[in-house]
């Protein structure tokens, strides 16, 4: 599986957790000790974001990484890869 799709999915999950908790990007950034721009990059799945930024965001959301078997990409995810 393409690593960019994995990072994209992680960013989407971070965004969902943040919005489900009623937090703005600025509030999450403050909790994680990051800039709002870094939180935006995490949520977009920007490939240059360091793993420590993901860890800080997930820690601020009281979440952690879990390694699970990959699932096949959806048609929408495949289309996004070719944009």
mmCIF file of the N, C-alpha and C atoms, coordinates in Angstrom:
data_MODEL
# 
_entry.id   MODEL 
# 
loop_
_atom_site.group_PDB 
_atom_site.id 
_atom_site.type_symbol 
_atom_site.label_atom_id 
_atom_site.label_alt_id 
_atom_site.label_comp_id 
_atom_site.label_asym_id 
_atom_site.label_entity_id 
_atom_site.label_seq_id 
_atom_site.pdbx_PDB_ins_code 
_atom_site.Cartn_x 
_atom_site.Cartn_y 
_atom_site.Cartn_z 
_atom_site.occupancy 
_atom_site.B_iso_or_equiv 
_atom_site.pdbx_formal_charge 
_atom_site.auth_seq_id 
_atom_site.auth_comp_id 
_atom_site.auth_asym_id 
_atom_site.auth_atom_id 
_atom_site.pdbx_PDB_model_num 
ATOM 1   N N  . UNK A 1 1  ? 0.845   -1.178 0.000  1.00 0.00 ? 1  UNK A N  1 
ATOM 2   C CA . UNK A 1 1  ? 0.000   0.000  0.000  1.00 0.00 ? 1  UNK A CA 1 
ATOM 3   C C  . UNK A 1 1  ? 0.891   1.242  0.000  1.00 0.00 ? 1  UNK A C  1 
ATOM 4   N N  . UNK A 1 2  ? 0.439   2.259  -0.681 1.00 0.00 ? 2  UNK A N  1 
ATOM 5   C CA . UNK A 1 2  ? 1.185   3.509  -0.795 1.00 0.00 ? 2  UNK A CA 1 
ATOM 6   C C  . UNK A 1 2  ? 1.239   4.210  0.567  1.00 0.00 ? 2  UNK A C  1 
ATOM 7   N N  . UNK A 1 3  ? 2.445   4.582  0.999  1.00 0.00 ? 3  UNK A N  1 
ATOM 8   C CA . UNK A 1 3  ? 2.602   5.221  2.310  1.00 0.00 ? 3  UNK A CA 1 
ATOM 9   C C  . UNK A 1 3  ? 1.874   6.557  2.391  1.00 0.00 ? 3  UNK A C  1 
ATOM 10  N N  . UNK A 1 4  ? 1.717   7.263  1.283  1.00 0.00 ? 4  UNK A N  1 
ATOM 11  C CA . UNK A 1 4  ? 1.010   8.551  1.325  1.00 0.00 ? 4  UNK A CA 1 
ATOM 12  C C  . UNK A 1 4  ? -0.461  8.352  1.675  1.00 0.00 ? 4  UNK A C  1 
ATOM 13  N N  . UNK A 1 5  ? -1.035  7.236  1.261  1.00 0.00 ? 5  UNK A N  1 
ATOM 14  C CA . UNK A 1 5  ? -2.427  6.933  1.613  1.00 0.00 ? 5  UNK A CA 1 
ATOM 15  C C  . UNK A 1 5  ? -2.543  6.664  3.112  1.00 0.00 ? 5  UNK A C  1 
ATOM 16  N N  . UNK A 1 6  ? -1.569  5.992  3.683  1.00 0.00 ? 6  UNK A N  1 
ATOM 17  C CA . UNK A 1 6  ? -1.589  5.719  5.125  1.00 0.00 ? 6  UNK A CA 1 
ATOM 18  C C  . UNK A 1 6  ? -1.529  7.025  5.913  1.00 0.00 ? 6  UNK A C  1 
ATOM 19  N N  . UNK A 1 7  ? -0.640  7.929  5.513  1.00 0.00 ? 7  UNK A N  1 
ATOM 20  C CA . UNK A 1 7  ? -0.522  9.226  6.188  1.00 0.00 ? 7  UNK A CA 1 
ATOM 21  C C  . UNK A 1 7  ? -1.800  10.042 6.003  1.00 0.00 ? 7  UNK A C  1 
ATOM 22  N N  . UNK A 1 8  ? -2.389  9.977  4.829  1.00 0.00 ? 8  UNK A N  1 
ATOM 23  C CA . UNK A 1 8  ? -3.645  10.689 4.568  1.00 0.00 ? 8  UNK A CA 1 
ATOM 24  C C  . UNK A 1 8  ? -4.755  10.177 5.482  1.00 0.00 ? 8  UNK A C  1 
ATOM 25  N N  . UNK A 1 9  ? -4.850  8.871  5.617  1.00 0.00 ? 9  UNK A N  1 
ATOM 26  C CA . UNK A 1 9  ? -5.868  8.290  6.505  1.00 0.00 ? 9  UNK A CA 1 
ATOM 27  C C  . UNK A 1 9  ? -5.635  8.707  7.955  1.00 0.00 ? 9  UNK A C  1 
ATOM 28  N N  . UNK A 1 10 ? -4.384  8.734  8.373  1.00 0.00 ? 10 UNK A N  1 
ATOM 29  C CA . UNK A 1 10 ? -4.072  9.161  9.734  1.00 0.00 ? 10 UNK A CA 1 
ATOM 30  C C  . UNK A 1 10 ? -4.505  10.604 9.951  1.00 0.00 ? 10 UNK A C  1 
ATOM 31  N N  . UNK A 1 11 ? -4.219  11.464 8.981  1.00 0.00 ? 11 UNK A N  1 
ATOM 32  C CA . UNK A 1 11 ? -4.642  12.858 9.079  1.00 0.00 ? 11 UNK A CA 1 
ATOM 33  C C  . UNK A 1 11 ? -6.154  13.006 9.176  1.00 0.00 ? 11 UNK A C  1 
ATOM 34  N N  . UNK A 1 12 ? -6.877  12.211 8.400  1.00 0.00 ? 12 UNK A N  1 
ATOM 35  C CA . UNK A 1 12 ? -8.343  12.242 8.453  1.00 0.00 ? 12 UNK A CA 1 
ATOM 36  C C  . UNK A 1 12 ? -8.844  11.805 9.824  1.00 0.00 ? 12 UNK A C  1 
ATOM 37  N N  . UNK A 1 13 ? -8.217  10.791 10.383 1.00 0.00 ? 13 UNK A N  1 
ATOM 38  C CA . UNK A 1 13 ? -8.631  10.315 11.706 1.00 0.00 ? 13 UNK A CA 1 
ATOM 39  C C  . UNK A 1 13 ? -8.349  11.354 12.779 1.00 0.00 ? 13 UNK A C  1 
ATOM 40  N N  . UNK A 1 14 ? -7.232  12.048 12.667 1.00 0.00 ? 14 UNK A N  1 
ATOM 41  C CA . UNK A 1 14 ? -6.908  13.122 13.613 1.00 0.00 ? 14 UNK A CA 1 
ATOM 42  C C  . UNK A 1 14 ? -7.968  14.208 13.522 1.00 0.00 ? 14 UNK A C  1 
ATOM 43  N N  . UNK A 1 15 ? -8.320  14.622 12.300 1.00 0.00 ? 15 UNK A N  1 
ATOM 44  C CA . UNK A 1 15 ? -9.337  15.655 12.103 1.00 0.00 ? 15 UNK A CA 1 
ATOM 45  C C  . UNK A 1 15 ? -10.678 15.231 12.711 1.00 0.00 ? 15 UNK A C  1 
ATOM 46  N N  . UNK A 1 16 ? -11.071 13.974 12.488 1.00 0.00 ? 16 UNK A N  1 
ATOM 47  C CA . UNK A 1 16 ? -12.331 13.465 13.043 1.00 0.00 ? 16 UNK A CA 1 
ATOM 48  C C  . UNK A 1 16 ? -12.322 13.497 14.566 1.00 0.00 ? 16 UNK A C  1 
ATOM 49  N N  . UNK A 1 17 ? -11.221 13.049 15.166 1.00 0.00 ? 17 UNK A N  1 
ATOM 50  C CA . UNK A 1 17 ? -11.121 13.063 16.632 1.00 0.00 ? 17 UNK A CA 1 
ATOM 51  C C  . UNK A 1 17 ? -11.201 14.488 17.164 1.00 0.00 ? 17 UNK A C  1 
ATOM 52  N N  . UNK A 1 18 ? -10.502 15.408 16.493 1.00 0.00 ? 18 UNK A N  1 
ATOM 53  C CA . UNK A 1 18 ? -10.500 16.810 16.936 1.00 0.00 ? 18 UNK A CA 1 
ATOM 54  C C  . UNK A 1 18 ? -11.910 17.395 16.869 1.00 0.00 ? 18 UNK A C  1 
ATOM 55  N N  . UNK A 1 19 ? -12.586 17.209 15.758 1.00 0.00 ? 19 UNK A N  1 
ATOM 56  C CA . UNK A 1 19 ? -13.922 17.794 15.610 1.00 0.00 ? 19 UNK A CA 1 
ATOM 57  C C  . UNK A 1 19 ? -14.933 17.110 16.528 1.00 0.00 ? 19 UNK A C  1 
ATOM 58  N N  . UNK A 1 20 ? -14.784 15.802 16.733 1.00 0.00 ? 20 UNK A N  1 
ATOM 59  C CA . UNK A 1 20 ? -15.683 15.096 17.661 1.00 0.00 ? 20 UNK A CA 1 
ATOM 60  C C  . UNK A 1 20 ? -15.535 15.610 19.087 1.00 0.00 ? 20 UNK A C  1 
ATOM 61  N N  . UNK A 1 21 ? -14.363 16.099 19.414 1.00 0.00 ? 21 UNK A N  1 
ATOM 62  C CA . UNK A 1 21 ? -14.121 16.645 20.757 1.00 0.00 ? 21 UNK A CA 1 
ATOM 63  C C  . UNK A 1 21 ? -14.438 18.131 20.840 1.00 0.00 ? 21 UNK A C  1 
ATOM 64  N N  . UNK A 1 22 ? -14.870 18.716 19.718 1.00 0.00 ? 22 UNK A N  1 
ATOM 65  C CA . UNK A 1 22 ? -15.256 20.118 19.706 1.00 0.00 ? 22 UNK A CA 1 
ATOM 66  C C  . UNK A 1 22 ? -14.086 21.086 19.786 1.00 0.00 ? 22 UNK A C  1 
ATOM 67  N N  . UNK A 1 23 ? -12.929 20.641 19.325 1.00 0.00 ? 23 UNK A N  1 
ATOM 68  C CA . UNK A 1 23 ? -11.736 21.489 19.378 1.00 0.00 ? 23 UNK A CA 1 
ATOM 69  C C  . UNK A 1 23 ? -11.482 22.151 18.027 1.00 0.00 ? 23 UNK A C  1 
ATOM 70  N N  . UNK A 1 24 ? -10.993 23.368 18.075 1.00 0.00 ? 24 UNK A N  1 
ATOM 71  C CA . UNK A 1 24 ? -10.513 24.020 16.864 1.00 0.00 ? 24 UNK A CA 1 
ATOM 72  C C  . UNK A 1 24 ? -9.076  23.572 16.631 1.00 0.00 ? 24 UNK A C  1 
ATOM 73  N N  . UNK A 1 25 ? -8.568  23.850 15.441 1.00 0.00 ? 25 UNK A N  1 
ATOM 74  C CA . UNK A 1 25 ? -7.169  23.526 15.163 1.00 0.00 ? 25 UNK A CA 1 
ATOM 75  C C  . UNK A 1 25 ? -6.248  24.308 16.097 1.00 0.00 ? 25 UNK A C  1 
ATOM 76  N N  . UNK A 1 26 ? -6.598  25.545 16.388 1.00 0.00 ? 26 UNK A N  1 
ATOM 77  C CA . UNK A 1 26 ? -5.777  26.368 17.286 1.00 0.00 ? 26 UNK A CA 1 
ATOM 78  C C  . UNK A 1 26 ? -5.768  25.793 18.698 1.00 0.00 ? 26 UNK A C  1 
ATOM 79  N N  . UNK A 1 27 ? -6.912  25.314 19.164 1.00 0.00 ? 27 UNK A N  1 
ATOM 80  C CA . UNK A 1 27 ? -6.981  24.730 20.506 1.00 0.00 ? 27 UNK A CA 1 
ATOM 81  C C  . UNK A 1 27 ? -6.160  23.458 20.586 1.00 0.00 ? 27 UNK A C  1 
ATOM 82  N N  . UNK A 1 28 ? -6.255  22.625 19.555 1.00 0.00 ? 28 UNK A N  1 
ATOM 83  C CA . UNK A 1 28 ? -5.466  21.394 19.532 1.00 0.00 ? 28 UNK A CA 1 
ATOM 84  C C  . UNK A 1 28 ? -3.975  21.714 19.478 1.00 0.00 ? 28 UNK A C  1 
ATOM 85  N N  . UNK A 1 29 ? -3.627  22.705 18.680 1.00 0.00 ? 29 UNK A N  1 
ATOM 86  C CA . UNK A 1 29 ? -2.227  23.111 18.594 1.00 0.00 ? 29 UNK A CA 1 
ATOM 87  C C  . UNK A 1 29 ? -1.706  23.539 19.958 1.00 0.00 ? 29 UNK A C  1 
ATOM 88  N N  . UNK A 1 30 ? -2.495  24.290 20.690 1.00 0.00 ? 30 UNK A N  1 
ATOM 89  C CA . UNK A 1 30 ? -2.097  24.735 22.023 1.00 0.00 ? 30 UNK A CA 1 
ATOM 90  C C  . UNK A 1 30 ? -1.912  23.546 22.962 1.00 0.00 ? 30 UNK A C  1 
ATOM 91  N N  . UNK A 1 31 ? -2.845  22.605 22.928 1.00 0.00 ? 31 UNK A N  1 
ATOM 92  C CA . UNK A 1 31 ? -2.744  21.415 23.777 1.00 0.00 ? 31 UNK A CA 1 
ATOM 93  C C  . UNK A 1 31 ? -1.517  20.562 23.433 1.00 0.00 ? 31 UNK A C  1 
ATOM 94  N N  . UNK A 1 32 ? -1.179  20.510 22.137 1.00 0.00 ? 32 UNK A N  1 
ATOM 95  C CA . UNK A 1 32 ? -0.073  19.672 21.677 1.00 0.00 ? 32 UNK A CA 1 
ATOM 96  C C  . UNK A 1 32 ? 1.274   20.395 21.715 1.00 0.00 ? 32 UNK A C  1 
ATOM 97  N N  . UNK A 1 33 ? 1.246   21.699 21.958 1.00 0.00 ? 33 UNK A N  1 
ATOM 98  C CA . UNK A 1 33 ? 2.498   22.460 21.956 1.00 0.00 ? 33 UNK A CA 1 
ATOM 99  C C  . UNK A 1 33 ? 3.062   22.649 20.563 1.00 0.00 ? 33 UNK A C  1 
ATOM 100 N N  . UNK A 1 34 ? 2.169   22.763 19.594 1.00 0.00 ? 34 UNK A N  1 
ATOM 101 C CA . UNK A 1 34 ? 2.553   22.947 18.199 1.00 0.00 ? 34 UNK A CA 1 
ATOM 102 C C  . UNK A 1 34 ? 1.910   24.213 17.651 1.00 0.00 ? 34 UNK A C  1 
ATOM 103 N N  . UNK A 1 35 ? 2.284   24.590 16.444 1.00 0.00 ? 35 UNK A N  1 
ATOM 104 C CA . UNK A 1 35 ? 1.614   25.706 15.785 1.00 0.00 ? 35 UNK A CA 1 
ATOM 105 C C  . UNK A 1 35 ? 0.348   25.201 15.095 1.00 0.00 ? 35 UNK A C  1 
ATOM 106 N N  . UNK A 1 36 ? -0.567  26.123 14.830 1.00 0.00 ? 36 UNK A N  1 
ATOM 107 C CA . UNK A 1 36 ? -1.780  25.755 14.105 1.00 0.00 ? 36 UNK A CA 1 
ATOM 108 C C  . UNK A 1 36 ? -1.411  25.242 12.716 1.00 0.00 ? 36 UNK A C  1 
ATOM 109 N N  . UNK A 1 37 ? -0.402  25.831 12.102 1.00 0.00 ? 37 UNK A N  1 
ATOM 110 C CA . UNK A 1 37 ? 0.027   25.389 10.777 1.00 0.00 ? 37 UNK A CA 1 
ATOM 111 C C  . UNK A 1 37 ? 0.496   23.934 10.791 1.00 0.00 ? 37 UNK A C  1 
ATOM 112 N N  . UNK A 1 38 ? 1.130   23.524 11.878 1.00 0.00 ? 38 UNK A N  1 
ATOM 113 C CA . UNK A 1 38 ? 1.583   22.134 11.990 1.00 0.00 ? 38 UNK A CA 1 
ATOM 114 C C  . UNK A 1 38 ? 0.388   21.191 12.123 1.00 0.00 ? 38 UNK A C  1 
ATOM 115 N N  . UNK A 1 39 ? -0.628  21.611 12.888 1.00 0.00 ? 39 UNK A N  1 
ATOM 116 C CA . UNK A 1 39 ? -1.842  20.790 13.012 1.00 0.00 ? 39 UNK A CA 1 
ATOM 117 C C  . UNK A 1 39 ? -2.524  20.674 11.651 1.00 0.00 ? 39 UNK A C  1 
ATOM 118 N N  . UNK A 1 40 ? -2.575  21.758 10.905 1.00 0.00 ? 40 UNK A N  1 
ATOM 119 C CA . UNK A 1 40 ? -3.146  21.721 9.554  1.00 0.00 ? 40 UNK A CA 1 
ATOM 120 C C  . UNK A 1 40 ? -2.377  20.724 8.696  1.00 0.00 ? 40 UNK A C  1 
ATOM 121 N N  . UNK A 1 41 ? -1.058  20.744 8.767  1.00 0.00 ? 41 UNK A N  1 
ATOM 122 C CA . UNK A 1 41 ? -0.225  19.823 7.992  1.00 0.00 ? 41 UNK A CA 1 
ATOM 123 C C  . UNK A 1 41 ? -0.477  18.376 8.402  1.00 0.00 ? 41 UNK A C  1 
ATOM 124 N N  . UNK A 1 42 ? -0.646  18.134 9.692  1.00 0.00 ? 42 UNK A N  1 
ATOM 125 C CA . UNK A 1 42 ? -0.952  16.786 10.181 1.00 0.00 ? 42 UNK A CA 1 
ATOM 126 C C  . UNK A 1 42 ? -2.281  16.324 9.599  1.00 0.00 ? 42 UNK A C  1 
ATOM 127 N N  . UNK A 1 43 ? -3.290  17.170 9.670  1.00 0.00 ? 43 UNK A N  1 
ATOM 128 C CA . UNK A 1 43 ? -4.618  16.797 9.185  1.00 0.00 ? 43 UNK A CA 1 
ATOM 129 C C  . UNK A 1 43 ? -4.653  16.607 7.668  1.00 0.00 ? 43 UNK A C  1 
ATOM 130 N N  . UNK A 1 44 ? -3.803  17.318 6.950  1.00 0.00 ? 44 UNK A N  1 
ATOM 131 C CA . UNK A 1 44 ? -3.733  17.168 5.491  1.00 0.00 ? 44 UNK A CA 1 
ATOM 132 C C  . UNK A 1 44 ? -2.939  15.935 5.089  1.00 0.00 ? 44 UNK A C  1 
ATOM 133 N N  . UNK A 1 45 ? -2.184  15.386 6.022  1.00 0.00 ? 45 UNK A N  1 
ATOM 134 C CA . UNK A 1 45 ? -1.346  14.243 5.694  1.00 0.00 ? 45 UNK A CA 1 
ATOM 135 C C  . UNK A 1 45 ? -0.099  14.643 4.931  1.00 0.00 ? 45 UNK A C  1 
ATOM 136 N N  . UNK A 1 46 ? 0.413   15.812 5.251  1.00 0.00 ? 46 UNK A N  1 
ATOM 137 C CA . UNK A 1 46 ? 1.634   16.289 4.612  1.00 0.00 ? 46 UNK A CA 1 
ATOM 138 C C  . UNK A 1 46 ? 2.786   15.341 4.936  1.00 0.00 ? 46 UNK A C  1 
ATOM 139 N N  . UNK A 1 47 ? 3.468   14.883 3.888  1.00 0.00 ? 47 UNK A N  1 
ATOM 140 C CA . UNK A 1 47 ? 4.494   13.846 4.064  1.00 0.00 ? 47 UNK A CA 1 
ATOM 141 C C  . UNK A 1 47 ? 5.720   14.322 4.822  1.00 0.00 ? 47 UNK A C  1 
ATOM 142 N N  . UNK A 1 48 ? 5.968   15.617 4.885  1.00 0.00 ? 48 UNK A N  1 
ATOM 143 C CA . UNK A 1 48 ? 7.183   16.116 5.540  1.00 0.00 ? 48 UNK A CA 1 
ATOM 144 C C  . UNK A 1 48 ? 7.015   16.315 7.052  1.00 0.00 ? 48 UNK A C  1 
ATOM 145 N N  . UNK A 1 49 ? 5.836   16.064 7.591  1.00 0.00 ? 49 UNK A N  1 
ATOM 146 C CA . UNK A 1 49 ? 5.603   16.244 9.024  1.00 0.00 ? 49 UNK A CA 1 
ATOM 147 C C  . UNK A 1 49 ? 6.275   15.112 9.796  1.00 0.00 ? 49 UNK A C  1 
ATOM 148 N N  . UNK A 1 50 ? 7.017   15.470 10.815 1.00 0.00 ? 50 UNK A N  1 
ATOM 149 C CA . UNK A 1 50 ? 7.733   14.475 11.620 1.00 0.00 ? 50 UNK A CA 1 
ATOM 150 C C  . UNK A 1 50 ? 6.766   13.650 12.469 1.00 0.00 ? 50 UNK A C  1 
ATOM 151 N N  . UNK A 1 51 ? 7.170   12.430 12.731 1.00 0.00 ? 51 UNK A N  1 
ATOM 152 C CA . UNK A 1 51 ? 6.338   11.542 13.556 1.00 0.00 ? 51 UNK A CA 1 
ATOM 153 C C  . UNK A 1 51 ? 6.093   12.125 14.941 1.00 0.00 ? 51 UNK A C  1 
ATOM 154 N N  . UNK A 1 52 ? 7.034   12.906 15.457 1.00 0.00 ? 52 UNK A N  1 
ATOM 155 C CA . UNK A 1 52 ? 6.846   13.494 16.777 1.00 0.00 ? 52 UNK A CA 1 
ATOM 156 C C  . UNK A 1 52 ? 5.639   14.436 16.779 1.00 0.00 ? 52 UNK A C  1 
ATOM 157 N N  . UNK A 1 53 ? 5.381   15.117 15.676 1.00 0.00 ? 53 UNK A N  1 
ATOM 158 C CA . UNK A 1 53 ? 4.214   15.995 15.603 1.00 0.00 ? 53 UNK A CA 1 
ATOM 159 C C  . UNK A 1 53 ? 2.927   15.178 15.665 1.00 0.00 ? 53 UNK A C  1 
ATOM 160 N N  . UNK A 1 54 ? 2.896   14.052 14.951 1.00 0.00 ? 54 UNK A N  1 
ATOM 161 C CA . UNK A 1 54 ? 1.728   13.169 15.030 1.00 0.00 ? 54 UNK A CA 1 
ATOM 162 C C  . UNK A 1 54 ? 1.548   12.656 16.458 1.00 0.00 ? 54 UNK A C  1 
ATOM 163 N N  . UNK A 1 55 ? 2.647   12.267 17.093 1.00 0.00 ? 55 UNK A N  1 
ATOM 164 C CA . UNK A 1 55 ? 2.584   11.750 18.461 1.00 0.00 ? 55 UNK A CA 1 
ATOM 165 C C  . UNK A 1 55 ? 2.078   12.821 19.421 1.00 0.00 ? 55 UNK A C  1 
ATOM 166 N N  . UNK A 1 56 ? 2.515   14.055 19.261 1.00 0.00 ? 56 UNK A N  1 
ATOM 167 C CA . UNK A 1 56 ? 2.074   15.136 20.149 1.00 0.00 ? 56 UNK A CA 1 
ATOM 168 C C  . UNK A 1 56 ? 0.591   15.425 19.962 1.00 0.00 ? 56 UNK A C  1 
ATOM 169 N N  . UNK A 1 57 ? 0.139   15.426 18.707 1.00 0.00 ? 57 UNK A N  1 
ATOM 170 C CA . UNK A 1 57 ? -1.285  15.664 18.424 1.00 0.00 ? 57 UNK A CA 1 
ATOM 171 C C  . UNK A 1 57 ? -2.129  14.534 18.992 1.00 0.00 ? 57 UNK A C  1 
ATOM 172 N N  . UNK A 1 58 ? -1.706  13.307 18.760 1.00 0.00 ? 58 UNK A N  1 
ATOM 173 C CA . UNK A 1 58 ? -2.469  12.171 19.283 1.00 0.00 ? 58 UNK A CA 1 
ATOM 174 C C  . UNK A 1 58 ? -2.477  12.159 20.807 1.00 0.00 ? 58 UNK A C  1 
ATOM 175 N N  . UNK A 1 59 ? -1.353  12.506 21.416 1.00 0.00 ? 59 UNK A N  1 
ATOM 176 C CA . UNK A 1 59 ? -1.303  12.590 22.871 1.00 0.00 ? 59 UNK A CA 1 
ATOM 177 C C  . UNK A 1 59 ? -2.261  13.644 23.405 1.00 0.00 ? 59 UNK A C  1 
ATOM 178 N N  . UNK A 1 60 ? -2.342  14.779 22.729 1.00 0.00 ? 60 UNK A N  1 
ATOM 179 C CA . UNK A 1 60 ? -3.257  15.850 23.147 1.00 0.00 ? 60 UNK A CA 1 
ATOM 180 C C  . UNK A 1 60 ? -4.711  15.423 22.999 1.00 0.00 ? 60 UNK A C  1 
ATOM 181 N N  . UNK A 1 61 ? -4.974  14.492 22.086 1.00 0.00 ? 61 UNK A N  1 
ATOM 182 C CA . UNK A 1 61 ? -6.333  13.973 21.891 1.00 0.00 ? 61 UNK A CA 1 
ATOM 183 C C  . UNK A 1 61 ? -6.600  12.727 22.745 1.00 0.00 ? 61 UNK A C  1 
ATOM 184 N N  . UNK A 1 62 ? -5.642  12.371 23.611 1.00 0.00 ? 62 UNK A N  1 
ATOM 185 C CA . UNK A 1 62 ? -5.734  11.155 24.429 1.00 0.00 ? 62 UNK A CA 1 
ATOM 186 C C  . UNK A 1 62 ? -5.899  9.906  23.564 1.00 0.00 ? 62 UNK A C  1 
ATOM 187 N N  . UNK A 1 63 ? -5.140  9.854  22.478 1.00 0.00 ? 63 UNK A N  1 
ATOM 188 C CA . UNK A 1 63 ? -5.156  8.716  21.556 1.00 0.00 ? 63 UNK A CA 1 
ATOM 189 C C  . UNK A 1 63 ? -3.735  8.196  21.399 1.00 0.00 ? 63 UNK A C  1 
ATOM 190 N N  . UNK A 1 64 ? -3.607  7.052  20.746 1.00 0.00 ? 64 UNK A N  1 
ATOM 191 C CA . UNK A 1 64 ? -2.297  6.513  20.456 1.00 0.00 ? 64 UNK A CA 1 
ATOM 192 C C  . UNK A 1 64 ? -2.329  5.803  19.115 1.00 0.00 ? 64 UNK A C  1 
ATOM 193 N N  . UNK A 1 65 ? -1.141  5.502  18.582 1.00 0.00 ? 65 UNK A N  1 
ATOM 194 C CA . UNK A 1 65 ? -1.027  4.750  17.342 1.00 0.00 ? 65 UNK A CA 1 
ATOM 195 C C  . UNK A 1 65 ? -1.408  3.296  17.592 1.00 0.00 ? 65 UNK A C  1 
ATOM 196 N N  . UNK A 1 66 ? -1.969  2.667  16.590 1.00 0.00 ? 66 UNK A N  1 
ATOM 197 C CA . UNK A 1 66 ? -2.212  1.228  16.632 1.00 0.00 ? 66 UNK A CA 1 
ATOM 198 C C  . UNK A 1 66 ? -1.844  0.671  15.264 1.00 0.00 ? 66 UNK A C  1 
ATOM 199 N N  . UNK A 1 67 ? -1.122  -0.420 15.251 1.00 0.00 ? 67 UNK A N  1 
ATOM 200 C CA . UNK A 1 67 ? -0.738  -1.050 14.001 1.00 0.00 ? 67 UNK A CA 1 
ATOM 201 C C  . UNK A 1 67 ? -1.756  -2.139 13.705 1.00 0.00 ? 67 UNK A C  1 
ATOM 202 N N  . UNK A 1 68 ? -2.449  -1.949 12.586 1.00 0.00 ? 68 UNK A N  1 
ATOM 203 C CA . UNK A 1 68 ? -3.488  -2.901 12.177 1.00 0.00 ? 68 UNK A CA 1 
ATOM 204 C C  . UNK A 1 68 ? -3.256  -3.259 10.713 1.00 0.00 ? 68 UNK A C  1 
ATOM 205 N N  . UNK A 1 69 ? -3.794  -4.381 10.259 1.00 0.00 ? 69 UNK A N  1 
ATOM 206 C CA . UNK A 1 69 ? -3.641  -4.730 8.847  1.00 0.00 ? 69 UNK A CA 1 
ATOM 207 C C  . UNK A 1 69 ? -4.273  -3.655 7.952  1.00 0.00 ? 69 UNK A C  1 
ATOM 208 N N  . UNK A 1 70 ? -3.625  -3.391 6.845  1.00 0.00 ? 70 UNK A N  1 
ATOM 209 C CA . UNK A 1 70 ? -4.128  -2.394 5.903  1.00 0.00 ? 70 UNK A CA 1 
ATOM 210 C C  . UNK A 1 70 ? -5.358  -2.926 5.175  1.00 0.00 ? 70 UNK A C  1 
ATOM 211 N N  . UNK A 1 71 ? -6.231  -2.006 4.824  1.00 0.00 ? 71 UNK A N  1 
ATOM 212 C CA . UNK A 1 71 ? -7.388  -2.348 4.002  1.00 0.00 ? 71 UNK A CA 1 
ATOM 213 C C  . UNK A 1 71 ? -7.184  -1.732 2.624  1.00 0.00 ? 71 UNK A C  1 
ATOM 214 N N  . UNK A 1 72 ? -7.808  -2.310 1.652  1.00 0.00 ? 72 UNK A N  1 
ATOM 215 C CA . UNK A 1 72 ? -7.678  -1.778 0.299  1.00 0.00 ? 72 UNK A CA 1 
ATOM 216 C C  . UNK A 1 72 ? -8.211  -0.358 0.243  1.00 0.00 ? 72 UNK A C  1 
ATOM 217 N N  . UNK A 1 73 ? -7.599  0.492  -0.563 1.00 0.00 ? 73 UNK A N  1 
ATOM 218 C CA . UNK A 1 73 ? -8.080  1.866  -0.676 1.00 0.00 ? 73 UNK A CA 1 
ATOM 219 C C  . UNK A 1 73 ? -9.447  1.924  -1.351 1.00 0.00 ? 73 UNK A C  1 
ATOM 220 N N  . UNK A 1 74 ? -10.221 2.932  -0.969 1.00 0.00 ? 74 UNK A N  1 
ATOM 221 C CA . UNK A 1 74 ? -11.509 3.161  -1.613 1.00 0.00 ? 74 UNK A CA 1 
ATOM 222 C C  . UNK A 1 74 ? -11.263 3.830  -2.967 1.00 0.00 ? 74 UNK A C  1 
ATOM 223 N N  . UNK A 1 75 ? -12.294 3.859  -3.810 1.00 0.00 ? 75 UNK A N  1 
ATOM 224 C CA . UNK A 1 75 ? -12.158 4.539  -5.100 1.00 0.00 ? 75 UNK A CA 1 
ATOM 225 C C  . UNK A 1 75 ? -11.856 6.014  -4.914 1.00 0.00 ? 75 UNK A C  1 
ATOM 226 N N  . UNK A 1 76 ? -12.452 6.624  -3.895 1.00 0.00 ? 76 UNK A N  1 
ATOM 227 C CA . UNK A 1 76 ? -12.196 8.041  -3.623 1.00 0.00 ? 76 UNK A CA 1 
ATOM 228 C C  . UNK A 1 76 ? -10.732 8.262  -3.234 1.00 0.00 ? 76 UNK A C  1 
ATOM 229 N N  . UNK A 1 77 ? -10.200 7.377  -2.390 1.00 0.00 ? 77 UNK A N  1 
ATOM 230 C CA . UNK A 1 77 ? -8.801  7.500  -1.994 1.00 0.00 ? 77 UNK A CA 1 
ATOM 231 C C  . UNK A 1 77 ? -7.871  7.308  -3.194 1.00 0.00 ? 77 UNK A C  1 
ATOM 232 N N  . UNK A 1 78 ? -8.210  6.385  -4.078 1.00 0.00 ? 78 UNK A N  1 
ATOM 233 C CA . UNK A 1 78 ? -7.398  6.194  -5.271 1.00 0.00 ? 78 UNK A CA 1 
ATOM 234 C C  . UNK A 1 78 ? -7.416  7.425  -6.161 1.00 0.00 ? 78 UNK A C  1 
ATOM 235 N N  . UNK A 1 79 ? -8.579  8.034  -6.301 1.00 0.00 ? 79 UNK A N  1 
ATOM 236 C CA . UNK A 1 79 ? -8.690  9.253  -7.114 1.00 0.00 ? 79 UNK A CA 1 
ATOM 237 C C  . UNK A 1 79 ? -7.841  10.365 -6.524 1.00 0.00 ? 79 UNK A C  1 
ATOM 238 N N  . UNK A 1 80 ? -7.840  10.479 -5.191 1.00 0.00 ? 80 UNK A N  1 
ATOM 239 C CA . UNK A 1 80 ? -7.059  11.521 -4.516 1.00 0.00 ? 80 UNK A CA 1 
ATOM 240 C C  . UNK A 1 80 ? -5.563  11.341 -4.772 1.00 0.00 ? 80 UNK A C  1 
ATOM 241 N N  . UNK A 1 81 ? -5.110  10.115 -4.918 1.00 0.00 ? 81 UNK A N  1 
ATOM 242 C CA . UNK A 1 81 ? -3.695  9.856  -5.165 1.00 0.00 ? 81 UNK A CA 1 
ATOM 243 C C  . UNK A 1 81 ? -3.221  10.399 -6.504 1.00 0.00 ? 81 UNK A C  1 
ATOM 244 N N  . UNK A 1 82 ? -4.157  10.520 -7.459 1.00 0.00 ? 82 UNK A N  1 
ATOM 245 C CA . UNK A 1 82 ? -3.797  10.951 -8.803 1.00 0.00 ? 82 UNK A CA 1 
ATOM 246 C C  . UNK A 1 82 ? -4.068  12.428 -9.067 1.00 0.00 ? 82 UNK A C  1 
ATOM 247 N N  . UNK A 1 83 ? -4.436  13.166 -8.026 1.00 0.00 ? 83 UNK A N  1 
ATOM 248 C CA . UNK A 1 83 ? -4.674  14.609 -8.187 1.00 0.00 ? 83 UNK A CA 1 
ATOM 249 C C  . UNK A 1 83 ? -3.394  15.378 -8.199 1.00 0.00 ? 83 UNK A C  1 
# 
